[in-house]
Amino acid sequence: MNNKSALLNRRTFLHGTGVALALPWFETFAAGSPKRDDTPKRFVSVYHPDGVGLPLKSDPAWKDWSWFPQGGEKDFELTRVLDVLEPLRSDITIYSGLSHPAARKVHGHSNADQYLTGAATGGHGPYRNSISLDQAYAEHAGEFTRHSSLVMSTNGGVGGPRGAQTQSFNREGRPIPAMNKPKQIFDMLFLTNSKDAAARLARSKSALDLLIANTRSLGRQLSKHDQETLKQYLDSVRDTEVKLAKAQRWIDTPIPDVDTRNLHLDAEPKEARLYFQTMYELIYLAFLSDSTRVATFQLGRENGEGPHDLLSMAVGLGGAHGLTHAVKKPKGWENLGTYNRYQAEEFGRFAQRLKDTPEPTGNGNLLDNTFAMHGSASSSFHLSRNYPIISAGGKNLGFENGRYLKFGKGNEDNQAGAGIVSDVGWRGKIEAEELPLAQLFVTILQRLGIETDSFAGQTGTLSRV
């Protein structure tokens, strides 16, 4: 290693007065060209409660507002729910026919805890969980980063058994508290732990103002490529600080109890969108700075009200949870589909952000080296079957995208359990066969570099992935 790389390597922190920002990888300080193995492998899972809209084929809403695509593996057609992902078509994969065997008889109000664990947490009685997929990878990847993982949710904390407000569980099956305050997450990622760091930041116009002198001297040492990388990174941090200040006003505001019948619902509450985008931006910055390589983001909890219920107001609708119970009302399927579309849109915006950012090591872009997963443990009306899952990225990890992959037998058109609007439906017998979601998890872990052939009691990988 040369003298320069000894002074400043990829994970060095640029320090100001009580502030520390993790720097991107710089070619200037590398001992020769980066190797393929130097490129971080990242994983992020985004979970949304309450499932998706699945009307029957006989319903006029089916063509436009059914969540799953129509067609084959390569020639699939996205409905209006997911057509916002069409620009990313070659970078995404959509899955059907996957679920956790231990949860198939569990009501959708109680199934989120096992989404990343596959554990038999049950619907009632004694409760025991196991390690989640993200933490299984974090045990390996965490040694290379300042934070082993970033655990986030709209509601924060852990919630309760079968009502988790976090996706992440440690090796003992204990929930890992999720963070939901953007400023708190930003401070954890980019501030030192000194007692007066927050106070110093508050007195400053921007955390970056404290770092100008450092960057000036550093900039003279960097190549042109690295100077542009540093500028792009610091611009992203500054932009995020502006968003944080605005989003804080929304997340700290008590939820009002108002009559929505006389509101102009075409107006979009920008605060809700801003909060959503800020949380995604924090994951982006954490990945770009290599502060962590593992993240989870849970958009609320099952059967629960709270901050996540406001997210659907971003598209002019009422509480998110109530949308699943109102599908038989006028425009019911359209309303649920519109909210599902909004979820997909924000996930797509995040994936595009990763795609538009060159990998600091020069190995493609950030999305090429990230497996991003978006899904729910319910499909139609709290039915714990046929999980609606999208993945994006992972090209350099061996994932082939631009496909709609159907697994199992007997539900190729996703009509098993479709159209149900009451608990009678989820209790009914589903004849279709599904494959264990844990087989996809084994595939993911192997391609992230973990030597394993099983997860959650399931052995083997998922074919065709």
N, C-alpha and C positions, 0 to 999 in steps of 0.2 A: 504493500500500500504506500503511495507517495505521501509527501508532507501535506499537500492540500487536502487529500481525503482524510488524513488523520485529524486535521483541524475541523473539517466540516463534512459529515457524511449525510446520507439521505434522511436520517431520522433526527438530525440535530435541530434544536429549537432556537429560533431567532428571538432574543430577549429584549424587552423594553422594561420600563419601570413597573415591575410586578406583573408583566404580561409576557406570555410565551406563545409563539405560533410555530407549529410544526411545518417544516419546509418541504416542498416537493423534492423529488430526485433531480440532481443537477449533473449534467455530463462533465462539467468543468472539474468536479471533485472526484470523479470516478477513476478507478485504476483500470484504464482501458475501457472498451465498449461493454455495456451491460449485457449479461447473459440472459438467455430466455428464463432461467430459473430465478433470476433476480426480480422478475415481474410479480407483483402481489396477486394472489388469487383471492377474490372477494365473494362474499355471500350476503344477500339481503333478502329478508322475507317480510312482506306486507300482508297483514291479515285484516279482512273486513267481516264483521258479524252479519247474521241474518240472511245469508245466502243470496240468491239471485232470482230473477224472474224467469219462470219456465212455463209459459202457457201451453195448452194443448194445441195440436196442429189444427183442430177444428175451430179454434178461436181466431178471429181476424187479427188479433195482436201477435200471433205466432211469428209471422214473417218478419216483422220489424223489431219486436221487443223480447224475443227469446234470447237468452244470454249466449248459448252455444252457437257456433257457426253452422252453416248448412253447406253440405258438399263433402268432398273427399280430403285426403291428406294434403295434397298440394293445391287443388283447385277449389278450396273452401271459400265460401262467401261470408263475410262478416255482416251481421245484422246491424241495426242502428245502435245497438248497445255497445259494440266493440269497434265500429267502423272508424272511430277516432284513432285506432292503432294501425290503420292502413298504411300510413307513411313508414311504419316500422315493421311491415309485414315480413320482410326477410330477416328480421332480428328477433322475432317472437315465436313461441310455440304454445299452442292451446291444447289442454289435456282433458279427456273425459274418461269415465269408467274407473276412476281411482278413489279409494277411501280406506280408512283404517278399520279392519275387521272388528276390533274390540269396541268400536264406537257406533256401529251400524244400527244398533237398537237404542241408542241414546238420543233423547230429544235435543233438538238444535239449541235450546236454551242452556244446555249443559255440556256442550261438546268442544268449546274452543280450547280448553286446557290441553287437550291431547293432539291438537293440530300438528305441532312440530315434534311431539313425543311418541305418538302412537300407543300410549299406555292405556290400560283398561281402567280408566278413572270412573267409569260407570255413571249412572244417572242419579244414584242415591246410595246411602250406606257408607261403609268405610271408604276412605279416599287415599290413594297413593299414586304419585306420578313418577316419571323417570326423566332422564336427561333429554333435552330438546336438541334438534338437529343443529341449530346455530351454536349451541354451547359445546357440542361434540367437536365441531370444527374450531371453535374459539380456544379449546384446550391446546390445539396444535398451533394455530396462527397467532395466538395472543402473545407468544414469546417474542414476536418480531415487532410489536407495536406498543405504543404507550398505553392503550386501552385494549383489553382482550376482546371486548364487544361493546356495542352501543345498543341499549335496550330502551325503546321508546313506545309510548302509546298516547292516545288522546286523553284517557282518563287518569293515567299515572298509577303508581303503586303496584300492588299485587292483586287487589280484589280478594275474593274468597274462593274456596274449593268449588269447582264447576261454574265459577263466575270470574275467572281470571281476567285481570286487566294488563297482563303481560303474556307474551308468547314464550318467554325464555325460562327454562328450568335447569338447575344445576345437576351435577352427577347424582346427588341424593334425591332428586325430584322436587326440591324446594324452589318456589317461584323466585325469580330475580326481579326486584322492583323496577318498574319502568319509569322513565322520566317523561314529563309532558310539558314542562315550561321551557320554551325556546331559549330564553336568557340563561336558565340554569344549565341547559345542555351546552350552549355556546361557552359559558364560563368553564365548564368541566373540560371541554375539548381544548380551549385556547387560552385559559388563564392559569397562572401558577397558583399554588395553594397558600401564598402568603396572606396573613390576616387582613392586610389593607389593600389587597389587589383589587377587590371590587370597588372600594372607595376611590382608589386612584383612577380606575376606569370611568367611574361616574363623573369625576372631575374633568375628564378628558373629552374633547369633542369626538374622538374616535380612538379605539385601541391602537389603530395604526399610526396615529400621530406620535405615539411613544416610540415608534420603531423607525422613523424616517432616517435618523442619523445612521442607524445600523444598516439599513438597506442601501444607503448611498455608498458607504464604504464597501459593502458586499458586492453591489452592482458592478463596481470597477473590476472585480475579480472574475466576473462571469462572462461566458461566451454570449454572443448575440442570441442564440437559441435559448440559453438559460435566463437571460435578461427578460425575454418575452414570456417565458414560463413563470418567472417570479412576478411580473406585472399582472399576468392573467390571474394568478393565485391571489395576490393582494387585492386586486379589483373585486374578485369574488367574495373575499372576506368583508371588504368594505360594503358591498352591496347587501350582504347578509345582515350586517349590523343595522342598516337602515330598515330592512324588513323586520328584524327582531323588535325594534322599538315600536313599530306599528302593530305587529302581531301581539305584543305584550298587552296592549290596551284591550284587545278582544278576549284573550284567554283569561284575564283577571277580572273581567266584567261578569257579575252575576247574571244567570240566565233569567230573563224576564218572563212572566206569565202573561201572555197577551192573546187577544182574540185575533186570529189571522184572517178571518173571513173578509175583512175590509181592506186588507193590505194589497198593494200593487205587487203581485208575486212575480211579475216579469223583471223586477229589479233584483240584481244579484248582490248580496251582502259581501262586499269585497274583503271584509275582515276574515270570514271563514276561508275563502280561497287563499288569502295571504298566510293564514296559519298553516294550512295544509302544505303549501308550497315552501314555506320556511322550514318545516320539519324535513321535507325531502331535501332541501338545500343543505341542511346540516349533515345529513347522511353523505351527500355529495362531497362536501368539504372534508368530512372525516376520511372518506376514501381517497380523495385527491391528495391530502396531506399525509396519508398513510398513518393516521392516528389510530385507526382500527381497520380490520378487514372483514368484520362481521357486524351486521346490524339487523334489528327487528323493529317493526313499527306496526302496532295494533290499533286499528281504527275503532275503538270502543270495545265494549264487552257484550256478550250475548245477553238478551233479555234485560238490558240495562239502559237507563236514561243517563244523561250527563252531557259533557262537552261534545261527544261525538254525534249526538242527536242534532246539533246545530250545523254539521257539515252539509246536510242535505239542503239547508237553507241557501247554500251557495248557488243552487239551481232553482231557487224559488219554490221549494217544497217544505212541508212540515217535518216533524221529527222523523229521523231515519228509520227507527225501529217500526214505527207505525205503518210505513209504506208496505211492508210484507203482509200486513193484515188487511189491507184495503185494495187488493188487486182486483176484486170483483166489482168494485165501485167504478163509476164512470172514469175512464182514463187511468184506471188503477195499474194495469200492466205497463202502460206508458210512463207513469210516474216512477214506478220502481225501476224500470229500464233506464229512465233518464238519470236517476241517481247512480245506478251501476255504471252508466256511461261516464258520468263525472269521475267516479273512482278510477276507471280505466284511463281517462284523459290525463289525470294527474300522474298516474303511474307511467304513462307514455311520455309525459313531459320530463319526468325524472330520467327515464331510459334514454331519451334523446339527448339530455344534458350529458350523460355519461358518454354517449356515442360521439358527441361533438367535441369531446375533450381528448386530445392525444395522450396516450399513456406516457408518463414521464420517462420511462425506460426506453421508449421508442418502439415498443411491441404492440402496435395497433392502437386502439383507443380504450378508455376505461371500461366501456361496455363489453369489449371483447374478452376482458379478463374478470368479469363479474357475472355471477349467476344471480339474477334478480327474479324473485318469485312473488306472485300476487294471487291470493286465493282465500277461500272460506271453507269451513268444515260442514257447511250445509249447502244443499242445492235449492230445491223448491220447498218453501215454507217449513223451515226447521227440520228438513229431512237429512239425516246424517249419511247420505250416500252421494256418489257421483260428484265429488268435490269440483267446483269450478276453479280451475287453476290456469294461470298464464305464467310463462317464464320468458325472460328477455336476456339476451346476451350469452356470454360463455363460449363464444366462437373459439377462442384460444384454449379453452378447457376441454374442447372436444364435442360441444353441443352443436347439432345441425338444426337450424331454425327454418322459419317459413313453412311450418307444418301444423296441421290439426291432427293430433294423435288420439285415436279411439282405442280404448282397452276394454277387456272383458267381453262378455257375450250377452245378447238379448236386449241391449239398450242402445243400439247404434244411432237411433234418432233422438235419444235423450227424452223419451216420453214416459219412461218408468218413473212414476211419482210426479209427473208434470201436472200442473193445473190444480194441485191440492191447495186448499185454503183453510184447513182446520186440522186439529190434532188427530182426527180420524184418519187422515191421510198418512201421517208419518208412522202411525201404528200398523198400517196395512202391510200386507206381504208383498215384497218386491222380488220378482222372479229372476231379474237380471243378475248375472255374475260380474263381479268387479275384482280388480287386482289390488293388492296391498299398496298403499301410497308409500310405505316404507321401502319398497323396492326402488322407487325413484330416489328416495333419500340415500340409499346405499350407492346408487349411481353418482349422485352429487358428491358425496363424501370421497369416493374413489377419485373423481376427477379434480377434487380440490387437494388431492395428495394424501388422503388418509387411507391406510391399509386396513380394510375391513370388508367382510362379506355379509354382514348382517346388521340390522337395526330394528329395535322394538320387537325382537323375537321373530322377525321375518328375514329370510335368507335369500340372497341373490339380487341381481340388478334388474332393471326394467329394460326389456328389449326395445329396439328401434329408436331409443333416445340418443 
